[in-house]
């Protein structure tokens, strides 16, 4: 479980997050949603200890995140950012192996290599394992980064817009994997813009606007026409069909 208490974050001297107190439960897939500039990526970065709070705190398993040694944080928490600088002449397998570094410290064991292979298979990358990253499409590179994140084998997984550049089949695969990780008891947070996808796979939603949390709760409460229309400042219709919610701007 990760939670924040009165969290405030500034970037370059500009306040971005304002007094955020929220709990991200274990064993659920939490969708972090909201309009552009709402602060979703900044909140995710704060949860992953990539930005320092101006005030307040982030707590991991009930303990202030700043009190955890960095090496232990890397064993507890993995984060996929929107923009990750990677060496283009790495192979997919080499990149995914970086996810094992908190465990192996550069000395890969058979167990580490097995986890790398498993992550590659889960992301449908077995035919690309030996390919250099600069020979891949954007979607293939994105899947490789997600595989690296999964290979880290942490109790908390934070994914910032993981569906970027993915086709429909692989977007579904990634969300099913995220769902599986949550059902295995992990804390999973996914930043999403596709609200229909959020409604289909998440069971907990944090809605943000202008650097504040506007709503928190189950899908049925937060991803409803009224709250979404207020969140996005435009009329939103939620249609239920075949047991699924489809979210449409009107």
NORKA-V643977 format. One record per pair of residues at least 24 apart in sequence whose C-alpha atoms are under 10 Angstrom apart, sorted by the first residue. I is the first residue (numbers start at 0). J is the second residue. If there is no record, write none. Layout:
# NORKA-V643977
i->I j->J
i->I j->J
This chain:
# NORKA-V643977
i->0 j->24
i->0 j->25
i->0 j->26
i->0 j->27
i->0 j->58
i->0 j->59
i->0 j->60
i->0 j->61
i->0 j->154
i->0 j->155
i->0 j->184
i->0 j->185
i->0 j->186
i->0 j->187
i->1 j->25
i->1 j->46
i->1 j->47
i->1 j->57
i->1 j->58
i->1 j->59
i->1 j->60
i->1 j->61
i->1 j->62
i->1 j->63
i->1 j->64
i->1 j->155
i->1 j->186
i->1 j->187
i->1 j->188
i->2 j->46
i->2 j->56
i->2 j->57
i->2 j->58
i->2 j->59
i->2 j->60
i->2 j->61
i->2 j->62
i->2 j->63
i->2 j->64
i->3 j->42
i->3 j->45
i->3 j->46
i->3 j->55
i->3 j->56
i->3 j->57
i->3 j->58
i->3 j->59
i->3 j->61
i->3 j->63
i->3 j->64
i->4 j->54
i->4 j->55
i->4 j->56
i->4 j->57
i->4 j->58
i->4 j->63
i->5 j->52
i->5 j->54
i->5 j->55
i->5 j->56
i->5 j->57
i->6 j->42
i->6 j->45
i->6 j->51
i->6 j->52
i->6 j->53
i->6 j->54
i->6 j->55
i->6 j->56
i->6 j->57
i->6 j->211
i->7 j->42
i->7 j->45
i->7 j->51
i->7 j->52
i->7 j->53
i->7 j->54
i->7 j->55
i->7 j->56
i->7 j->210
i->7 j->211
i->8 j->38
i->8 j->41
i->8 j->42
i->8 j->45
i->8 j->50
i->8 j->51
i->8 j->52
i->8 j->53
i->8 j->54
i->8 j->55
i->8 j->56
i->8 j->210
i->9 j->41
i->9 j->50
i->9 j->51
i->9 j->52
i->9 j->53
i->9 j->54
i->10 j->41
i->10 j->50
i->10 j->51
i->10 j->52
i->10 j->53
i->12 j->53
i->14 j->53
i->14 j->210
i->15 j->39
i->15 j->41
i->15 j->42
i->15 j->209
i->15 j->210
i->15 j->211
i->16 j->41
i->16 j->42
i->16 j->45
i->16 j->52
i->16 j->53
i->16 j->54
i->16 j->207
i->16 j->208
i->16 j->209
i->16 j->210
i->16 j->211
i->16 j->212
i->17 j->53
i->17 j->54
i->17 j->55
i->17 j->209
i->17 j->210
i->17 j->211
i->17 j->212
i->18 j->54
i->18 j->55
i->18 j->210
i->18 j->211
i->18 j->212
i->19 j->55
i->19 j->56
i->19 j->57
i->19 j->207
i->19 j->210
i->19 j->211
i->19 j->212
i->19 j->213
i->20 j->55
i->20 j->56
i->20 j->57
i->20 j->211
i->20 j->212
i->21 j->57
i->21 j->205
i->21 j->212
i->21 j->214
i->21 j->215
i->22 j->57
i->22 j->58
i->22 j->205
i->22 j->215
i->23 j->59
i->23 j->155
i->23 j->186
i->23 j->187
i->23 j->188
i->23 j->203
i->23 j->204
i->23 j->205
i->23 j->215
i->24 j->155
i->24 j->181
i->24 j->184
i->24 j->185
i->24 j->186
i->24 j->187
i->24 j->188
i->24 j->203
i->25 j->60
i->25 j->154
i->25 j->155
i->25 j->181
i->25 j->182
i->25 j->183
i->25 j->184
i->25 j->185
i->25 j->186
i->25 j->187
i->25 j->188
i->26 j->154
i->26 j->155
i->26 j->178
i->26 j->179
i->26 j->180
i->26 j->181
i->26 j->182
i->26 j->183
i->26 j->184
i->26 j->185
i->26 j->186
i->26 j->187
i->26 j->202
i->27 j->177
i->27 j->178
i->27 j->179
i->27 j->180
i->27 j->181
i->27 j->182
i->27 j->183
i->27 j->184
i->27 j->185
i->27 j->186
i->27 j->187
i->27 j->188
i->27 j->200
i->27 j->201
i->27 j->202
i->27 j->203
i->27 j->204
i->28 j->156
i->28 j->174
i->28 j->177
i->28 j->178
i->28 j->179
i->28 j->180
i->28 j->181
i->28 j->182
i->28 j->184
i->28 j->185
i->28 j->186
i->28 j->187
i->28 j->188
i->28 j->189
i->28 j->197
i->28 j->200
i->28 j->201
i->28 j->202
i->28 j->203
i->28 j->204
i->29 j->157
i->29 j->177
i->29 j->178
i->29 j->181
i->29 j->186
i->29 j->187
i->29 j->188
i->29 j->189
i->29 j->190
i->29 j->191
i->29 j->197
i->29 j->200
i->29 j->201
i->29 j->202
i->29 j->203
i->29 j->204
i->29 j->205
i->29 j->215
i->29 j->216
i->29 j->217
i->29 j->218
i->30 j->158
i->30 j->187
i->30 j->188
i->30 j->189
i->30 j->190
i->30 j->191
i->30 j->192
i->30 j->194
i->30 j->196
i->30 j->197
i->30 j->198
i->30 j->200
i->30 j->201
i->30 j->202
i->30 j->203
i->30 j->204
i->30 j->205
i->30 j->206
i->30 j->217
i->30 j->218
i->31 j->158
i->31 j->159
i->31 j->160
i->31 j->188
i->31 j->189
i->31 j->190
i->31 j->191
i->31 j->192
i->31 j->197
i->31 j->201
i->31 j->203
i->31 j->204
i->31 j->205
i->31 j->206
i->31 j->207
i->31 j->212
i->31 j->215
i->32 j->189
i->32 j->190
i->32 j->191
i->32 j->192
i->32 j->193
i->32 j->194
i->32 j->197
i->32 j->204
i->32 j->205
i->32 j->206
i->32 j->207
i->32 j->208
i->32 j->212
i->32 j->214
i->32 j->221
i->32 j->222
i->32 j->227
i->32 j->230
i->33 j->190
i->33 j->191
i->33 j->192
i->33 j->194
i->33 j->205
i->33 j->206
i->33 j->207
i->33 j->208
i->33 j->209
i->33 j->210
i->33 j->212
i->33 j->213
i->33 j->227
i->33 j->230
i->33 j->231
i->34 j->192
i->34 j->206
i->34 j->207
i->34 j->208
i->34 j->209
i->34 j->230
i->34 j->231
i->34 j->232
i->35 j->192
i->35 j->207
i->35 j->208
i->35 j->209
i->35 j->231
i->36 j->207
i->36 j->208
i->36 j->209
i->36 j->210
i->37 j->206
i->37 j->207
i->37 j->208
i->37 j->209
i->37 j->210
i->37 j->211
i->37 j->212
i->37 j->230
i->38 j->207
i->38 j->208
i->38 j->209
i->38 j->210
i->38 j->211
i->38 j->212
i->39 j->159
i->39 j->160
i->39 j->189
i->39 j->190
i->39 j->191
i->39 j->205
i->39 j->206
i->39 j->207
i->39 j->208
i->39 j->209
i->39 j->210
i->39 j->211
i->39 j->212
i->40 j->80
i->40 j->81
i->40 j->158
i->40 j->159
i->40 j->160
i->40 j->189
i->40 j->190
i->41 j->159
i->41 j->210
i->42 j->190
i->42 j->207
i->42 j->210
i->42 j->211
i->43 j->78
i->43 j->79
i->43 j->80
i->43 j->157
i->43 j->158
i->43 j->159
i->43 j->188
i->43 j->189
i->43 j->190
i->44 j->78
i->44 j->79
i->44 j->80
i->44 j->157
i->44 j->158
i->44 j->159
i->46 j->76
i->46 j->78
i->46 j->155
i->46 j->157
i->46 j->188
i->47 j->72
i->47 j->73
i->47 j->76
i->47 j->77
i->47 j->78
i->47 j->79
i->47 j->80
i->47 j->155
i->47 j->156
i->47 j->157
i->48 j->72
i->48 j->76
i->48 j->78
i->49 j->78
i->59 j->155
i->60 j->154
i->69 j->101
i->70 j->101
i->70 j->102
i->71 j->101
i->72 j->101
i->72 j->153
i->72 j->155
i->73 j->98
i->73 j->99
i->73 j->100
i->73 j->101
i->73 j->102
i->73 j->151
i->73 j->152
i->73 j->153
i->73 j->155
i->74 j->99
i->74 j->100
i->74 j->101
i->74 j->102
i->74 j->151
i->74 j->152
i->74 j->153
i->74 j->154
i->74 j->155
i->75 j->101
i->75 j->151
i->75 j->152
i->75 j->153
i->75 j->154
i->75 j->155
i->75 j->156
i->76 j->148
i->76 j->151
i->76 j->152
i->76 j->153
i->76 j->154
i->76 j->155
i->76 j->156
i->76 j->157
i->76 j->185
i->76 j->186
i->76 j->187
i->77 j->147
i->77 j->148
i->77 j->149
i->77 j->150
i->77 j->151
i->77 j->152
i->77 j->153
i->77 j->154
i->77 j->155
i->77 j->156
i->77 j->157
i->77 j->158
i->77 j->187
i->78 j->145
i->78 j->147
i->78 j->148
i->78 j->149
i->78 j->151
i->78 j->153
i->78 j->155
i->78 j->156
i->78 j->157
i->78 j->158
i->78 j->159
i->78 j->188
i->79 j->141
i->79 j->144
i->79 j->145
i->79 j->146
i->79 j->147
i->79 j->148
i->79 j->149
i->79 j->156
i->79 j->157
i->79 j->158
i->79 j->159
i->79 j->160
i->79 j->161
i->79 j->189
i->80 j->144
i->80 j->145
i->80 j->148
i->80 j->157
i->80 j->158
i->80 j->159
i->80 j->160
i->80 j->161
i->80 j->190
i->81 j->141
i->81 j->158
i->81 j->159
i->81 j->160
i->81 j->161
i->81 j->163
i->81 j->190
i->82 j->159
i->83 j->141
i->83 j->144
i->85 j->132
i->85 j->133
i->85 j->140
i->85 j->144
i->86 j->131
i->86 j->132
i->86 j->133
i->87 j->131
i->87 j->132
i->87 j->133
i->87 j->134
i->87 j->135
i->88 j->130
i->88 j->131
i->88 j->132
i->88 j->133
i->88 j->134
i->89 j->129
i->89 j->130
i->89 j->131
i->89 j->132
i->89 j->133
i->90 j->127
i->90 j->128
i->90 j->129
i->90 j->130
i->90 j->131
i->90 j->132
i->90 j->133
i->90 j->134
i->90 j->135
i->90 j->143
i->91 j->119
i->91 j->124
i->91 j->125
i->91 j->126
i->91 j->127
i->91 j->128
i->91 j->129
i->91 j->130
i->91 j->131
i->91 j->132
i->91 j->133
i->91 j->135
i->91 j->139
i->91 j->140
i->91 j->142
i->91 j->143
i->91 j->144
i->91 j->146
i->91 j->147
i->92 j->116
i->92 j->118
i->92 j->119
i->92 j->124
i->92 j->125
i->92 j->127
i->92 j->128
i->92 j->129
i->92 j->130
i->92 j->131
i->92 j->132
i->92 j->143
i->92 j->146
i->92 j->147
i->93 j->128
i->93 j->129
i->93 j->130
i->93 j->131
i->93 j->132
i->93 j->143
i->93 j->147
i->94 j->128
i->94 j->131
i->94 j->132
i->94 j->140
i->94 j->143
i->94 j->144
i->94 j->146
i->94 j->147
i->94 j->148
i->95 j->119
i->95 j->128
i->95 j->142
i->95 j->143
i->95 j->144
i->95 j->145
i->95 j->146
i->95 j->147
i->95 j->148
i->95 j->149
i->95 j->150
i->95 j->151
i->96 j->146
i->96 j->147
i->96 j->148
i->96 j->150
i->96 j->151
i->97 j->144
i->97 j->147
i->97 j->148
i->97 j->150
i->97 j->151
i->98 j->144
i->98 j->145
i->98 j->146
i->98 j->147
i->98 j->148
i->98 j->149
i->98 j->150
i->98 j->151
i->98 j->152
i->99 j->147
i->99 j->148
i->99 j->149
i->99 j->150
i->99 j->151
i->99 j->152
i->100 j->150
i->100 j->151
i->101 j->151
i->101 j->152
i->102 j->151
i->102 j->152
i->111 j->150
i->111 j->151
i->112 j->150
i->113 j->150
i->114 j->146
i->114 j->147
i->114 j->149
i->114 j->150
i->114 j->151
i->114 j->152
i->115 j->146
i->115 j->147
i->115 j->149
i->115 j->150
i->115 j->151
i->116 j->146
i->116 j->150
i->117 j->146
i->117 j->149
i->117 j->150
i->118 j->142
i->118 j->143
i->118 j->145
i->118 j->146
i->118 j->147
i->118 j->148
i->118 j->149
i->118 j->150
i->118 j->151
i->118 j->152
i->119 j->143
i->119 j->145
i->119 j->146
i->119 j->147
i->119 j->149
i->119 j->150
i->120 j->146
i->121 j->145
i->121 j->146
i->121 j->149
i->121 j->172
i->121 j->173
i->121 j->176
i->122 j->146
i->122 j->147
i->122 j->149
i->122 j->169
i->122 j->172
i->122 j->173
i->122 j->176
i->123 j->169
i->123 j->172
i->136 j->164
i->136 j->165
i->137 j->163
i->137 j->164
i->137 j->165
i->138 j->162
i->138 j->163
i->138 j->164
i->138 j->165
i->138 j->166
i->138 j->169
i->138 j->170
i->139 j->164
i->139 j->165
i->139 j->166
i->139 j->169
i->140 j->164
i->140 j->165
i->141 j->165
i->142 j->169
i->142 j->170
i->142 j->173
i->145 j->173
i->146 j->173
i->149 j->176
i->149 j->177
i->149 j->180
i->152 j->180
i->152 j->185
i->153 j->180
i->153 j->185
i->153 j->186
i->154 j->180
i->154 j->181
i->154 j->183
i->154 j->184
i->154 j->185
i->154 j->186
i->154 j->187
i->155 j->180
i->155 j->181
i->155 j->184
i->155 j->185
i->155 j->186
i->155 j->187
i->155 j->188
i->156 j->180
i->156 j->181
i->156 j->185
i->156 j->186
i->156 j->187
i->156 j->188
i->156 j->189
i->157 j->186
i->157 j->187
i->157 j->188
i->157 j->189
i->157 j->190
i->158 j->187
i->158 j->188
i->158 j->189
i->158 j->190
i->158 j->191
i->159 j->188
i->159 j->189
i->159 j->190
i->159 j->191
i->160 j->189
i->160 j->190
i->160 j->191
i->160 j->192
i->160 j->193
i->161 j->189
i->161 j->190
i->161 j->191
i->162 j->189
i->162 j->190
i->162 j->191
i->162 j->192
i->162 j->193
i->163 j->191
i->163 j->192
i->170 j->196
i->171 j->196
i->171 j->200
i->174 j->199
i->174 j->200
i->174 j->201
i->175 j->200
i->177 j->201
i->178 j->202
i->193 j->245
i->193 j->246
i->193 j->247
i->194 j->222
i->194 j->227
i->194 j->237
i->194 j->244
i->194 j->245
i->194 j->246
i->194 j->247
i->195 j->222
i->195 j->237
i->195 j->238
i->195 j->243
i->195 j->244
i->195 j->245
i->195 j->246
i->195 j->247
i->196 j->243
i->196 j->244
i->196 j->245
i->196 j->246
i->197 j->222
i->197 j->244
i->197 j->245
i->197 j->246
i->198 j->222
i->198 j->223
i->198 j->237
i->198 j->243
i->198 j->244
i->198 j->245
i->198 j->246
i->199 j->242
i->199 j->243
i->199 j->244
i->199 j->245
i->206 j->230
i->207 j->231
i->218 j->244
i->219 j->244
i->222 j->246
i->224 j->248
